[in-house]
Amino acid sequence: MEQSSQGSFVPQGRKDILTTAIGTEEHPGRVRTAGYGVGVRQYFGSASRSTSSQTTNIVVEISRLKDELMSQLKDELTSQIKDELRHQIRRELEELS
């Protein structure tokens, strides 16, 4: 604890500040303070799975964003090409004069 208040404690693997302070090793696969035999899944529950409608919504949104981005890029490139053509035409006209 002294090291923590001074800011010099450096956790190493499973030996974090709590295990150092209470003086016991952490056991893998268990949740602290939940008691013996309680695993991570029992304590926190299983990971939620996305439904097919969520997946479909995500795919639709990605497609919409892709189309929007492509449209913006096309507009920007068209503008740049027009500017470059104007510049080249001006140069050629100046060379002819």
Buried (B, 14 or more C-beta within 10 A) or exposed (E): EEEEEEEEBEEEEEEEEEBBEEEEEEEEEBBEEEEEEBEEEEEEEEEEEEEEEEEEEEEEEEEEEEEEEEEEEEEEEEEEEEEEEEEEEEEEEEEEE
